[in-house]
Amino acid sequence: MALIKCPECGRENVSDSAEACPGCGYGVKAHFERIRQEEEEKRKEEEKEKKKKADAELANKLSSLARKPKLYSHED
Ligand SMILES: [Zn+2]
C-alpha cells in the first residue's frame, strides 16, 4: 500500500488501495490493479520472448557445432 497521486484529478496522498479517489471518485484501486496485471502480463510475455530467443540461440549454436566437425575434418 502506498500513497499516490490520483491519475484522474491529480489529488495527492491518495491510497493506491482506495476503492475510489476522495477527490473525484476515480476507481484508484481498480486502476492500479489493472496496471499491476498489465505489468505482470508484460513480464510473462518478455520472459517468453527471452526463452524463445535463448532457444533459438541454442539451436543456432548446436547446428554450428554440428557443422564444425566437417569444417575441421582433415580425414580425407
Ligand atoms: Zn481523483
N, CA, C, O and the ligand as a Tripos MOL2 file, in Angstrom:
@<TRIPOS>MOLECULE
protein
  305   303    77     0     0
PROTEIN
NO_CHARGES

@<TRIPOS>ATOM
      1 N           0.8450   -1.2020    0.0000 N.3       1 MET1
      2 CA          0.0000    0.0000    0.0000 C.3       1 MET1
      3 C           0.8800    1.2520    0.0000 C.2       1 MET1
      4 O           1.8590    1.3480    0.7410 O.2       1 MET1
      5 N           0.5120    2.1810   -0.8320 N.am      2 ALA2
      6 CA          1.3110    3.4030   -0.9300 C.3       2 ALA2
      7 C           0.3980    4.5870   -1.2170 C.2       2 ALA2
      8 O          -0.7260    4.4420   -1.6970 O.2       2 ALA2
      9 N           0.9260    5.7530   -0.9050 N.am      3 LEU3
     10 CA          0.1760    6.9690   -1.2140 C.3       3 LEU3
     11 C           0.6180    7.4760   -2.5760 C.2       3 LEU3
     12 O           1.8080    7.6630   -2.8300 O.2       3 LEU3
     13 N          -0.3440    7.6940   -3.4340 N.am      4 ILE4
     14 CA         -0.0250    8.0900   -4.7960 C.3       4 ILE4
     15 C          -0.8140    9.3540   -5.1630 C.2       4 ILE4
     16 O          -1.6040    9.8810   -4.3800 O.2       4 ILE4
     17 N          -0.5640    9.8010   -6.3660 N.am      5 LYS5
     18 CA         -1.3140   10.9370   -6.8810 C.3       5 LYS5
     19 C          -2.4170   10.3650   -7.7660 C.2       5 LYS5
     20 O          -2.1550    9.5130   -8.6160 O.2       5 LYS5
     21 N          -3.6270   10.8230   -7.5730 N.am      6 CYS6
     22 CA         -4.7310   10.2930   -8.3790 C.3       6 CYS6
     23 C          -4.4500   10.5280   -9.8560 C.2       6 CYS6
     24 O          -4.1890   11.6550  -10.2760 O.2       6 CYS6
     25 N          -4.5070    9.4500  -10.6450 N.am      7 PRO7
     26 CA         -4.2070    9.6000  -12.0760 C.3       7 PRO7
     27 C          -5.2900   10.3850  -12.8010 C.2       7 PRO7
     28 O          -5.0830   10.8430  -13.9250 O.2       7 PRO7
     29 N          -6.4170   10.5380  -12.1740 N.am      8 GLU8
     30 CA         -7.5300   11.2180  -12.8450 C.3       8 GLU8
     31 C          -7.5560   12.7200  -12.5350 C.2       8 GLU8
     32 O          -7.5950   13.5380  -13.4540 O.2       8 GLU8
     33 N          -7.5370   13.0900  -11.2430 N.am      9 CYS9
     34 CA         -7.6740   14.5120  -10.8920 C.3       9 CYS9
     35 C          -6.3900   15.1110  -10.3310 C.2       9 CYS9
     36 O          -6.3030   16.3230  -10.1340 O.2       9 CYS9
     37 N          -5.3770   14.2540  -10.0710 N.am     10 GLY10
     38 CA         -4.1010   14.7720   -9.6100 C.3      10 GLY10
     39 C          -4.0450   15.0120   -8.1160 C.2      10 GLY10
     40 O          -3.0470   15.5340   -7.6190 O.2      10 GLY10
     41 N          -5.0790   14.6500   -7.3900 N.am     11 ARG11
     42 CA         -5.0790   14.8200   -5.9430 C.3      11 ARG11
     43 C          -3.9740   13.9570   -5.3370 C.2      11 ARG11
     44 O          -3.8120   12.7960   -5.7140 O.2      11 ARG11
     45 N          -3.2150   14.5230   -4.3990 N.am     12 GLU12
     46 CA         -2.1000   13.7750   -3.8220 C.3      12 GLU12
     47 C          -2.5130   13.0520   -2.5580 C.2      12 GLU12
     48 O          -3.5870   13.2810   -2.0010 O.2      12 GLU12
     49 N          -1.6140   12.1580   -2.1160 N.am     13 ASN13
     50 CA         -1.8340   11.3790   -0.8920 C.3      13 ASN13
     51 C          -3.1000   10.5320   -0.9340 C.2      13 ASN13
     52 O          -3.7940   10.3920    0.0730 O.2      13 ASN13
     53 N          -3.3910    9.9760   -2.0840 N.am     14 VAL14
     54 CA         -4.4970    9.0340   -2.2140 C.3      14 VAL14
     55 C          -3.8930    7.6390   -2.0860 C.2      14 VAL14
     56 O          -2.8820    7.3270   -2.7150 O.2      14 VAL14
     57 N          -4.5220    6.8140   -1.2720 N.am     15 SER15
     58 CA         -4.0190    5.4480   -1.1170 C.3      15 SER15
     59 C          -4.2500    4.6730   -2.4060 C.2      15 SER15
     60 O          -5.3200    4.7580   -3.0080 O.2      15 SER15
     61 N          -3.2400    3.9170   -2.8240 N.am     16 ASP16
     62 CA         -3.4080    3.1480   -4.0520 C.3      16 ASP16
     63 C          -4.3270    1.9480   -3.8480 C.2      16 ASP16
     64 O          -4.6410    1.2250   -4.7940 O.2      16 ASP16
     65 N          -4.7470    1.7490   -2.6180 N.am     17 SER17
     66 CA         -5.7060    0.6670   -2.3790 C.3      17 SER17
     67 C          -7.1050    1.2210   -2.0810 C.2      17 SER17
     68 O          -8.0050    0.4680   -1.7090 O.2      17 SER17
     69 N          -7.2830    2.5340   -2.2430 N.am     18 ALA18
     70 CA         -8.6080    3.1410   -2.0490 C.3      18 ALA18
     71 C          -9.5190    2.7320   -3.2020 C.2      18 ALA18
     72 O          -9.1330    2.7950   -4.3690 O.2      18 ALA18
     73 N         -10.7210    2.3180   -2.8610 N.am     19 GLU19
     74 CA        -11.6660    1.9210   -3.9140 C.3      19 GLU19
     75 C         -11.9110    3.0910   -4.8600 C.2      19 GLU19
     76 O         -11.9790    2.9230   -6.0770 O.2      19 GLU19
     77 N         -12.0450    4.2990   -4.2640 N.am     20 ALA20
     78 CA        -12.3330    5.4770   -5.0800 C.3      20 ALA20
     79 C         -11.5460    6.6680   -4.5560 C.2      20 ALA20
     80 O         -11.3580    6.8180   -3.3480 O.2      20 ALA20
     81 N         -11.0930    7.5020   -5.4640 N.am     21 CYS21
     82 CA        -10.3940    8.7190   -5.0810 C.3      21 CYS21
     83 C         -11.3430    9.6270   -4.3070 C.2      21 CYS21
     84 O         -12.4660    9.8620   -4.7520 O.2      21 CYS21
     85 N         -10.9050   10.1470   -3.1430 N.am     22 PRO22
     86 CA        -11.7800   11.0270   -2.3680 C.3      22 PRO22
     87 C         -12.0460   12.3570   -3.0840 C.2      22 PRO22
     88 O         -12.9950   13.0680   -2.7540 O.2      22 PRO22
     89 N         -11.2200   12.6750   -4.0430 N.am     23 GLY23
     90 CA        -11.3980   13.9330   -4.7550 C.3      23 GLY23
     91 C         -12.3860   13.8190   -5.9080 C.2      23 GLY23
     92 O         -13.2580   14.6740   -6.0630 O.2      23 GLY23
     93 N         -12.2560   12.7700   -6.7220 N.am     24 CYS24
     94 CA        -13.0720   12.7030   -7.9360 C.3      24 CYS24
     95 C         -13.8420   11.3950   -8.0650 C.2      24 CYS24
     96 O         -14.6420   11.2280   -8.9850 O.2      24 CYS24
     97 N         -13.5970   10.4670   -7.1390 N.am     25 GLY25
     98 CA        -14.3360    9.2110   -7.1890 C.3      25 GLY25
     99 C         -13.7710    8.2050   -8.1790 C.2      25 GLY25
    100 O         -14.3790    7.1670   -8.4420 O.2      25 GLY25
    101 N         -12.6210    8.5150   -8.7150 N.am     26 TYR26
    102 CA        -11.9970    7.6040   -9.6820 C.3      26 TYR26
    103 C         -11.6390    6.2780   -9.0080 C.2      26 TYR26
    104 O         -11.2060    6.2700   -7.8560 O.2      26 TYR26
    105 N         -11.8110    5.1920   -9.6930 N.am     27 GLY27
    106 CA        -11.5310    3.8650   -9.1310 C.3      27 GLY27
    107 C         -10.0430    3.6060   -9.0720 C.2      27 GLY27
    108 O          -9.4830    2.9180   -9.9260 O.2      27 GLY27
    109 N          -9.3990    4.1710   -8.0420 N.am     28 VAL28
    110 CA         -7.9440    4.1050   -7.9220 C.3      28 VAL28
    111 C          -7.4570    2.6630   -7.7940 C.2      28 VAL28
    112 O          -6.5170    2.2530   -8.4760 O.2      28 VAL28
    113 N          -8.0980    1.9080   -6.9250 N.am     29 LYS29
    114 CA         -7.6600    0.5360   -6.6750 C.3      29 LYS29
    115 C          -7.7340   -0.2960   -7.9590 C.2      29 LYS29
    116 O          -6.7980   -1.0110   -8.3140 O.2      29 LYS29
    117 N          -8.8720   -0.1800   -8.6400 N.am     30 ALA30
    118 CA         -9.0450   -0.9310   -9.8910 C.3      30 ALA30
    119 C          -7.9930   -0.4990  -10.9040 C.2      30 ALA30
    120 O          -7.4470   -1.3190  -11.6420 O.2      30 ALA30
    121 N          -7.7180    0.8020  -10.9280 N.am     31 HIS31
    122 CA         -6.7320    1.3450  -11.8600 C.3      31 HIS31
    123 C          -5.3670    0.6960  -11.6280 C.2      31 HIS31
    124 O          -4.7110    0.2400  -12.5650 O.2      31 HIS31
    125 N          -4.9540    0.6650  -10.3510 N.am     32 PHE32
    126 CA         -3.6250    0.1300  -10.0730 C.3      32 PHE32
    127 C          -3.5840   -1.3870  -10.1800 C.2      32 PHE32
    128 O          -2.5510   -1.9680  -10.5130 O.2      32 PHE32
    129 N          -4.7180   -2.0250   -9.8930 N.am     33 GLU33
    130 CA         -4.7550   -3.4800  -10.0940 C.3      33 GLU33
    131 C          -4.5910   -3.8030  -11.5710 C.2      33 GLU33
    132 O          -3.9230   -4.7660  -11.9460 O.2      33 GLU33
    133 N          -5.2170   -2.9740  -12.4010 N.am     34 ARG34
    134 CA         -5.1170   -3.2070  -13.8420 C.3      34 ARG34
    135 C          -3.6670   -3.0150  -14.2870 C.2      34 ARG34
    136 O          -3.1350   -3.8100  -15.0620 O.2      34 ARG34
    137 N          -3.0360   -1.9540  -13.7900 N.am     35 ILE35
    138 CA         -1.6370   -1.6960  -14.1540 C.3      35 ILE35
    139 C          -0.7540   -2.8610  -13.7100 C.2      35 ILE35
    140 O           0.1090   -3.3230  -14.4570 O.2      35 ILE35
    141 N          -0.9860   -3.3280  -12.4710 N.am     36 ARG36
    142 CA         -0.1910   -4.4530  -11.9700 C.3      36 ARG36
    143 C          -0.3760   -5.6740  -12.8470 C.2      36 ARG36
    144 O           0.5820   -6.3740  -13.1740 O.2      36 ARG36
    145 N          -1.6230   -5.9210  -13.2240 N.am     37 GLN37
    146 CA         -1.8970   -7.0770  -14.0780 C.3      37 GLN37
    147 C          -1.2120   -6.9390  -15.4260 C.2      37 GLN37
    148 O          -0.6300   -7.8880  -15.9510 O.2      37 GLN37
    149 N          -1.2960   -5.7220  -15.9780 N.am     38 GLU38
    150 CA         -0.6680   -5.4990  -17.2780 C.3      38 GLU38
    151 C           0.8390   -5.7000  -17.1930 C.2      38 GLU38
    152 O           1.4580   -6.2780  -18.0870 O.2      38 GLU38
    153 N           1.4260   -5.2020  -16.0790 N.am     39 GLU39
    154 CA          2.8780   -5.3560  -15.9180 C.3      39 GLU39
    155 C           3.2460   -6.8260  -15.7750 C.2      39 GLU39
    156 O           4.2450   -7.2990  -16.3160 O.2      39 GLU39
    157 N           2.4040   -7.5290  -15.0300 N.am     40 GLU40
    158 CA          2.6260   -8.9590  -14.8320 C.3      40 GLU40
    159 C           2.5920   -9.6910  -16.1710 C.2      40 GLU40
    160 O           3.4340  -10.5430  -16.4550 O.2      40 GLU40
    161 N           1.5950   -9.3370  -16.9880 N.am     41 GLU41
    162 CA          1.4680   -9.9880  -18.2830 C.3      41 GLU41
    163 C           2.6310   -9.6280  -19.2000 C.2      41 GLU41
    164 O           3.1310  -10.4600  -19.9560 O.2      41 GLU41
    165 N           3.0520   -8.3560  -19.1120 N.am     42 LYS42
    166 CA          4.1730   -7.9120  -19.9330 C.3      42 LYS42
    167 C           5.4340   -8.6840  -19.5450 C.2      42 LYS42
    168 O           6.2170   -9.1070  -20.3970 O.2      42 LYS42
    169 N           5.6070   -8.8570  -18.2150 N.am     43 ARG43
    170 CA          6.7880   -9.5680  -17.7380 C.3      43 ARG43
    171 C           6.7660  -11.0090  -18.2290 C.2      43 ARG43
    172 O           7.7850  -11.5470  -18.6630 O.2      43 ARG43
    173 N           5.5890  -11.6250  -18.1530 N.am     44 LYS44
    174 CA          5.4830  -13.0070  -18.6270 C.3      44 LYS44
    175 C           5.7960  -13.0920  -20.1090 C.2      44 LYS44
    176 O           6.4890  -13.9970  -20.5750 O.2      44 LYS44
    177 N           5.2570  -12.1070  -20.8410 N.am     45 GLU45
    178 CA          5.4760  -12.0700  -22.2860 C.3      45 GLU45
    179 C           6.9680  -11.9160  -22.5880 C.2      45 GLU45
    180 O           7.5030  -12.5810  -23.4740 O.2      45 GLU45
    181 N           7.6330  -11.0260  -21.8350 N.am     46 GLU46
    182 CA          9.0620  -10.7960  -22.0390 C.3      46 GLU46
    183 C           9.8690  -12.0480  -21.7220 C.2      46 GLU46
    184 O          10.8320  -12.3790  -22.4150 O.2      46 GLU46
    185 N           9.4560  -12.7430  -20.6530 N.am     47 GLU47
    186 CA         10.1650  -13.9690  -20.2930 C.3      47 GLU47
    187 C          10.0110  -15.0120  -21.3880 C.2      47 GLU47
    188 O          10.9440  -15.7450  -21.7150 O.2      47 GLU47
    189 N           8.7950  -15.0570  -21.9490 N.am     48 LYS48
    190 CA          8.5370  -16.0000  -23.0250 C.3      48 LYS48
    191 C           9.4310  -15.6720  -24.2180 C.2      48 LYS48
    192 O          10.0350  -16.5570  -24.8240 O.2      48 LYS48
    193 N           9.5040  -14.3660  -24.5440 N.am     49 GLU49
    194 CA         10.3330  -13.9200  -25.6650 C.3      49 GLU49
    195 C          11.8030  -14.2580  -25.4200 C.2      49 GLU49
    196 O          12.5060  -14.7330  -26.3120 O.2      49 GLU49
    197 N          12.2500  -13.9980  -24.1790 N.am     50 LYS50
    198 CA         13.6420  -14.2590  -23.8270 C.3      50 LYS50
    199 C          13.9470  -15.7400  -23.9990 C.2      50 LYS50
    200 O          14.9960  -16.1200  -24.5190 O.2      50 LYS50
    201 N          12.9980  -16.5740  -23.5460 N.am     51 LYS51
    202 CA         13.1910  -18.0140  -23.6250 C.3      51 LYS51
    203 C          13.2380  -18.4460  -25.0870 C.2      51 LYS51
    204 O          14.0490  -19.2840  -25.4810 O.2      51 LYS51
    205 N          12.3430  -17.8490  -25.8840 N.am     52 LYS52
    206 CA         12.3040  -18.1830  -27.2960 C.3      52 LYS52
    207 C          13.6400  -17.8300  -27.9460 C.2      52 LYS52
    208 O          14.1850  -18.6060  -28.7320 O.2      52 LYS52
    209 N          14.1640  -16.6390  -27.6050 N.am     53 LYS53
    210 CA         15.4270  -16.1690  -28.1440 C.3      53 LYS53
    211 C          16.5600  -17.1050  -27.7250 C.2      53 LYS53
    212 O          17.3950  -17.4980  -28.5400 O.2      53 LYS53
    213 N          16.5730  -17.4560  -26.4290 N.am     54 ALA54
    214 CA         17.6120  -18.3390  -25.9140 C.3      54 ALA54
    215 C          17.5420  -19.6900  -26.6100 C.2      54 ALA54
    216 O          18.5690  -20.2750  -26.9540 O.2      54 ALA54
    217 N          16.3250  -20.1800  -26.8140 N.am     55 ASP55
    218 CA         16.1580  -21.4540  -27.5080 C.3      55 ASP55
    219 C          16.6900  -21.3700  -28.9300 C.2      55 ASP55
    220 O          17.3410  -22.2920  -29.4230 O.2      55 ASP55
    221 N          16.3990  -20.2400  -29.5830 N.am     56 ALA56
    222 CA         16.8540  -20.0580  -30.9640 C.3      56 ALA56
    223 C          18.3790  -19.9790  -31.0120 C.2      56 ALA56
    224 O          19.0130  -20.5380  -31.9070 O.2      56 ALA56
    225 N          18.9600  -19.2740  -30.0320 N.am     57 GLU57
    226 CA         20.4170  -19.1630  -29.9950 C.3      57 GLU57
    227 C          21.0630  -20.5170  -29.7420 C.2      57 GLU57
    228 O          22.0880  -20.8650  -30.3280 O.2      57 GLU57
    229 N          20.4270  -21.2680  -28.8480 N.am     58 LEU58
    230 CA         20.9390  -22.5980  -28.5480 C.3      58 LEU58
    231 C          20.8690  -23.4730  -29.7920 C.2      58 LEU58
    232 O          21.8030  -24.2150  -30.0980 O.2      58 LEU58
    233 N          19.7640  -23.3780  -30.4960 N.am     59 ALA59
    234 CA         19.6020  -24.1750  -31.7090 C.3      59 ALA59
    235 C          20.6640  -23.7800  -32.7290 C.2      59 ALA59
    236 O          21.2300  -24.6350  -33.4090 O.2      59 ALA59
    237 N          20.9320  -22.4710  -32.8320 N.am     60 ASN60
    238 CA         21.9670  -21.9890  -33.7370 C.3      60 ASN60
    239 C          23.3280  -22.5560  -33.3690 C.2      60 ASN60
    240 O          24.0750  -23.0420  -34.2180 O.2      60 ASN60
    241 N          23.6310  -22.4770  -32.0610 N.am     61 LYS61
    242 CA         24.9130  -22.9720  -31.5670 C.3      61 LYS61
    243 C          25.0560  -24.4500  -31.8690 C.2      61 LYS61
    244 O          26.0900  -24.9190  -32.3460 O.2      61 LYS61
    245 N          23.9720  -25.1750  -31.5720 N.am     62 LEU62
    246 CA         24.0260  -26.6190  -31.7820 C.3      62 LEU62
    247 C          24.2300  -26.9470  -33.2470 C.2      62 LEU62
    248 O          24.9890  -27.8560  -33.5840 O.2      62 LEU62
    249 N          23.5510  -26.2030  -34.1270 N.am     63 SER63
    250 CA         23.6900  -26.5370  -35.5400 C.3      63 SER63
    251 C          25.0660  -26.1280  -36.0530 C.2      63 SER63
    252 O          25.6010  -26.7750  -36.9530 O.2      63 SER63
    253 N          25.6600  -25.0440  -35.4880 N.am     64 SER64
    254 CA         27.0050  -24.6850  -35.9400 C.3      64 SER64
    255 C          28.0190  -25.6670  -35.3750 C.2      64 SER64
    256 O          29.0270  -25.9720  -36.0120 O.2      64 SER64
    257 N          27.7400  -26.1620  -34.1680 N.am     65 LEU65
    258 CA         28.6200  -27.1920  -33.5910 C.3      65 LEU65
    259 C          28.5610  -28.4560  -34.4360 C.2      65 LEU65
    260 O          29.5630  -29.1340  -34.6650 O.2      65 LEU65
    261 N          27.3480  -28.7420  -34.8890 N.am     66 ALA66
    262 CA         27.1740  -29.9610  -35.6690 C.3      66 ALA66
    263 C          27.8970  -29.8580  -36.9950 C.2      66 ALA66
    264 O          28.3120  -30.8660  -37.5660 O.2      66 ALA66
    265 N          28.0490  -28.6110  -37.4950 N.am     67 ARG67
    266 CA         28.7420  -28.4350  -38.7670 C.3      67 ARG67
    267 C          30.2610  -28.4470  -38.5990 C.2      67 ARG67
    268 O          30.9910  -28.7790  -39.5330 O.2      67 ARG67
    269 N          30.7300  -28.0860  -37.4080 N.am     68 LYS68
    270 CA         32.1660  -27.9150  -37.1920 C.3      68 LYS68
    271 C          33.0200  -29.1410  -37.5390 C.2      68 LYS68
    272 O          34.0440  -29.0050  -38.2090 O.2      68 LYS68
    273 N          32.6170  -30.3230  -37.0980 N.am     69 PRO69
    274 CA         33.4790  -31.4790  -37.3810 C.3      69 PRO69
    275 C          33.8320  -31.5950  -38.8580 C.2      69 PRO69
    276 O          34.9330  -32.0230  -39.2070 O.2      69 PRO69
    277 N          32.8880  -31.2090  -39.7300 N.am     70 LYS70
    278 CA         33.1670  -31.2710  -41.1640 C.3      70 LYS70
    279 C          34.1880  -30.2010  -41.5530 C.2      70 LYS70
    280 O          35.0780  -30.4410  -42.3690 O.2      70 LYS70
    281 N          34.0400  -28.9890  -40.9400 N.am     71 LEU71
    282 CA         34.9450  -27.8900  -41.2660 C.3      71 LEU71
    283 C          36.3810  -28.2370  -40.8960 C.2      71 LEU71
    284 O          37.3260  -27.9260  -41.6200 O.2      71 LEU71
    285 N          36.5130  -28.8910  -39.7440 N.am     72 TYR72
    286 CA         37.8680  -29.1570  -39.2590 C.3      72 TYR72
    287 C          38.3300  -30.5740  -39.5640 C.2      72 TYR72
    288 O          39.3170  -31.0560  -39.0090 O.2      72 TYR72
    289 N          37.6100  -31.2200  -40.4390 N.am     73 SER73
    290 CA         37.9880  -32.5890  -40.7370 C.3      73 SER73
    291 C          39.0890  -32.5990  -41.8020 C.2      73 SER73
    292 O          38.9330  -32.0190  -42.8770 O.2      73 SER73
    293 N          40.1700  -33.2470  -41.4940 N.am     74 HIS74
    294 CA         41.2460  -33.3890  -42.4740 C.3      74 HIS74
    295 C          41.4790  -34.8620  -42.7730 C.2      74 HIS74
    296 O          42.5610  -35.3010  -43.1650 O.2      74 HIS74
    297 N          40.3730  -35.6060  -42.5570 N.am     75 GLU75
    298 CA         40.4940  -37.0510  -42.6370 C.3      75 GLU75
    299 C          40.7470  -37.5240  -44.0640 C.2      75 GLU75
    300 O          41.5620  -38.4150  -44.3030 O.2      75 GLU75
    301 N          40.0230  -36.9030  -45.0220 N.am     76 ASP76
    302 CA         40.1500  -37.4320  -46.3740 C.3      76 ASP76
    303 C          40.9370  -36.5120  -47.2790 C.2      76 ASP76
    304 O          41.1310  -36.8200  -48.4550 O.2      76 ASP76
    305 ZN         -9.0880   11.8380   -8.1970 Zn       77 ZN77
@<TRIPOS>BOND
     1     1     2 1
     2     2     3 1
     3     3     4 2
     4     3     5 am
     5     5     6 1
     6     6     7 1
     7     7     8 2
     8     7     9 am
     9     9    10 1
    10    10    11 1
    11    11    12 2
    12    11    13 am
    13    13    14 1
    14    14    15 1
    15    15    16 2
    16    15    17 am
    17    17    18 1
    18    18    19 1
    19    19    20 2
    20    19    21 am
    21    21    22 1
    22    22    23 1
    23    23    24 2
    24    23    25 am
    25    25    26 1
    26    26    27 1
    27    27    28 2
    28    27    29 am
    29    29    30 1
    30    30    31 1
    31    31    32 2
    32    31    33 am
    33    33    34 1
    34    34    35 1
    35    35    36 2
    36    35    37 am
    37    37    38 1
    38    38    39 1
    39    39    40 2
    40    39    41 am
    41    41    42 1
    42    42    43 1
    43    43    44 2
    44    43    45 am
    45    45    46 1
    46    46    47 1
    47    47    48 2
    48    47    49 am
    49    49    50 1
    50    50    51 1
    51    51    52 2
    52    51    53 am
    53    53    54 1
    54    54    55 1
    55    55    56 2
    56    55    57 am
    57    57    58 1
    58    58    59 1
    59    59    60 2
    60    59    61 am
    61    61    62 1
    62    62    63 1
    63    63    64 2
    64    63    65 am
    65    65    66 1
    66    66    67 1
    67    67    68 2
    68    67    69 am
    69    69    70 1
    70    70    71 1
    71    71    72 2
    72    71    73 am
    73    73    74 1
    74    74    75 1
    75    75    76 2
    76    75    77 am
    77    77    78 1
    78    78    79 1
    79    79    80 2
    80    79    81 am
    81    81    82 1
    82    82    83 1
    83    83    84 2
    84    83    85 am
    85    85    86 1
    86    86    87 1
    87    87    88 2
    88    87    89 am
    89    89    90 1
    90    90    91 1
    91    91    92 2
    92    91    93 am
    93    93    94 1
    94    94    95 1
    95    95    96 2
    96    95    97 am
    97    97    98 1
    98    98    99 1
    99    99   100 2
   100    99   101 am
   101   101   102 1
   102   102   103 1
   103   103   104 2
   104   103   105 am
   105   105   106 1
   106   106   107 1
   107   107   108 2
   108   107   109 am
   109   109   110 1
   110   110   111 1
   111   111   112 2
   112   111   113 am
   113   113   114 1
   114   114   115 1
   115   115   116 2
   116   115   117 am
   117   117   118 1
   118   118   119 1
   119   119   120 2
   120   119   121 am
   121   121   122 1
   122   122   123 1
   123   123   124 2
   124   123   125 am
   125   125   126 1
   126   126   127 1
   127   127   128 2
   128   127   129 am
   129   129   130 1
   130   130   131 1
   131   131   132 2
   132   131   133 am
   133   133   134 1
   134   134   135 1
   135   135   136 2
   136   135   137 am
   137   137   138 1
   138   138   139 1
   139   139   140 2
   140   139   141 am
   141   141   142 1
   142   142   143 1
   143   143   144 2
   144   143   145 am
   145   145   146 1
   146   146   147 1
   147   147   148 2
   148   147   149 am
   149   149   150 1
   150   150   151 1
   151   151   152 2
   152   151   153 am
   153   153   154 1
   154   154   155 1
   155   155   156 2
   156   155   157 am
   157   157   158 1
   158   158   159 1
   159   159   160 2
   160   159   161 am
   161   161   162 1
   162   162   163 1
   163   163   164 2
   164   163   165 am
   165   165   166 1
   166   166   167 1
   167   167   168 2
   168   167   169 am
   169   169   170 1
   170   170   171 1
   171   171   172 2
   172   171   173 am
   173   173   174 1
   174   174   175 1
   175   175   176 2
   176   175   177 am
   177   177   178 1
   178   178   179 1
   179   179   180 2
   180   179   181 am
   181   181   182 1
   182   182   183 1
   183   183   184 2
   184   183   185 am
   185   185   186 1
   186   186   187 1
   187   187   188 2
   188   187   189 am
   189   189   190 1
   190   190   191 1
   191   191   192 2
   192   191   193 am
   193   193   194 1
   194   194   195 1
   195   195   196 2
   196   195   197 am
   197   197   198 1
   198   198   199 1
   199   199   200 2
   200   199   201 am
   201   201   202 1
   202   202   203 1
   203   203   204 2
   204   203   205 am
   205   205   206 1
   206   206   207 1
   207   207   208 2
   208   207   209 am
   209   209   210 1
   210   210   211 1
   211   211   212 2
   212   211   213 am
   213   213   214 1
   214   214   215 1
   215   215   216 2
   216   215   217 am
   217   217   218 1
   218   218   219 1
   219   219   220 2
   220   219   221 am
   221   221   222 1
   222   222   223 1
   223   223   224 2
   224   223   225 am
   225   225   226 1
   226   226   227 1
   227   227   228 2
   228   227   229 am
   229   229   230 1
   230   230   231 1
   231   231   232 2
   232   231   233 am
   233   233   234 1
   234   234   235 1
   235   235   236 2
   236   235   237 am
   237   237   238 1
   238   238   239 1
   239   239   240 2
   240   239   241 am
   241   241   242 1
   242   242   243 1
   243   243   244 2
   244   243   245 am
   245   245   246 1
   246   246   247 1
   247   247   248 2
   248   247   249 am
   249   249   250 1
   250   250   251 1
   251   251   252 2
   252   251   253 am
   253   253   254 1
   254   254   255 1
   255   255   256 2
   256   255   257 am
   257   257   258 1
   258   258   259 1
   259   259   260 2
   260   259   261 am
   261   261   262 1
   262   262   263 1
   263   263   264 2
   264   263   265 am
   265   265   266 1
   266   266   267 1
   267   267   268 2
   268   267   269 am
   269   269   270 1
   270   270   271 1
   271   271   272 2
   272   271   273 am
   273   273   274 1
   274   274   275 1
   275   275   276 2
   276   275   277 am
   277   277   278 1
   278   278   279 1
   279   279   280 2
   280   279   281 am
   281   281   282 1
   282   282   283 1
   283   283   284 2
   284   283   285 am
   285   285   286 1
   286   286   287 1
   287   287   288 2
   288   287   289 am
   289   289   290 1
   290   290   291 1
   291   291   292 2
   292   291   293 am
   293   293   294 1
   294   294   295 1
   295   295   296 2
   296   295   297 am
   297   297   298 1
   298   298   299 1
   299   299   300 2
   300   299   301 am
   301   301   302 1
   302   302   303 1
   303   303   304 2
@<TRIPOS>SUBSTRUCTURE
     1 MET1         2 RESIDUE 1 A MET
     2 ALA2         6 RESIDUE 1 A ALA
     3 LEU3        10 RESIDUE 1 A LEU
     4 ILE4        14 RESIDUE 1 A ILE
     5 LYS5        18 RESIDUE 1 A LYS
     6 CYS6        22 RESIDUE 1 A CYS
     7 PRO7        26 RESIDUE 1 A PRO
     8 GLU8        30 RESIDUE 1 A GLU
     9 CYS9        34 RESIDUE 1 A CYS
    10 GLY10       38 RESIDUE 1 A GLY
    11 ARG11       42 RESIDUE 1 A ARG
    12 GLU12       46 RESIDUE 1 A GLU
    13 ASN13       50 RESIDUE 1 A ASN
    14 VAL14       54 RESIDUE 1 A VAL
    15 SER15       58 RESIDUE 1 A SER
    16 ASP16       62 RESIDUE 1 A ASP
    17 SER17       66 RESIDUE 1 A SER
    18 ALA18       70 RESIDUE 1 A ALA
    19 GLU19       74 RESIDUE 1 A GLU
    20 ALA20       78 RESIDUE 1 A ALA
    21 CYS21       82 RESIDUE 1 A CYS
    22 PRO22       86 RESIDUE 1 A PRO
    23 GLY23       90 RESIDUE 1 A GLY
    24 CYS24       94 RESIDUE 1 A CYS
    25 GLY25       98 RESIDUE 1 A GLY
    26 TYR26      102 RESIDUE 1 A TYR
    27 GLY27      106 RESIDUE 1 A GLY
    28 VAL28      110 RESIDUE 1 A VAL
    29 LYS29      114 RESIDUE 1 A LYS
    30 ALA30      118 RESIDUE 1 A ALA
    31 HIS31      122 RESIDUE 1 A HIS
    32 PHE32      126 RESIDUE 1 A PHE
    33 GLU33      130 RESIDUE 1 A GLU
    34 ARG34      134 RESIDUE 1 A ARG
    35 ILE35      138 RESIDUE 1 A ILE
    36 ARG36      142 RESIDUE 1 A ARG
    37 GLN37      146 RESIDUE 1 A GLN
    38 GLU38      150 RESIDUE 1 A GLU
    39 GLU39      154 RESIDUE 1 A GLU
    40 GLU40      158 RESIDUE 1 A GLU
    41 GLU41      162 RESIDUE 1 A GLU
    42 LYS42      166 RESIDUE 1 A LYS
    43 ARG43      170 RESIDUE 1 A ARG
    44 LYS44      174 RESIDUE 1 A LYS
    45 GLU45      178 RESIDUE 1 A GLU
    46 GLU46      182 RESIDUE 1 A GLU
    47 GLU47      186 RESIDUE 1 A GLU
    48 LYS48      190 RESIDUE 1 A LYS
    49 GLU49      194 RESIDUE 1 A GLU
    50 LYS50      198 RESIDUE 1 A LYS
    51 LYS51      202 RESIDUE 1 A LYS
    52 LYS52      206 RESIDUE 1 A LYS
    53 LYS53      210 RESIDUE 1 A LYS
    54 ALA54      214 RESIDUE 1 A ALA
    55 ASP55      218 RESIDUE 1 A ASP
    56 ALA56      222 RESIDUE 1 A ALA
    57 GLU57      226 RESIDUE 1 A GLU
    58 LEU58      230 RESIDUE 1 A LEU
    59 ALA59      234 RESIDUE 1 A ALA
    60 ASN60      238 RESIDUE 1 A ASN
    61 LYS61      242 RESIDUE 1 A LYS
    62 LEU62      246 RESIDUE 1 A LEU
    63 SER63      250 RESIDUE 1 A SER
    64 SER64      254 RESIDUE 1 A SER
    65 LEU65      258 RESIDUE 1 A LEU
    66 ALA66      262 RESIDUE 1 A ALA
    67 ARG67      266 RESIDUE 1 A ARG
    68 LYS68      270 RESIDUE 1 A LYS
    69 PRO69      274 RESIDUE 1 A PRO
    70 LYS70      278 RESIDUE 1 A LYS
    71 LEU71      282 RESIDUE 1 A LEU
    72 TYR72      286 RESIDUE 1 A TYR
    73 SER73      290 RESIDUE 1 A SER
    74 HIS74      294 RESIDUE 1 A HIS
    75 GLU75      298 RESIDUE 1 A GLU
    76 ASP76      302 RESIDUE 1 A ASP
    77 ZN77       305 GROUP 0 **** ****
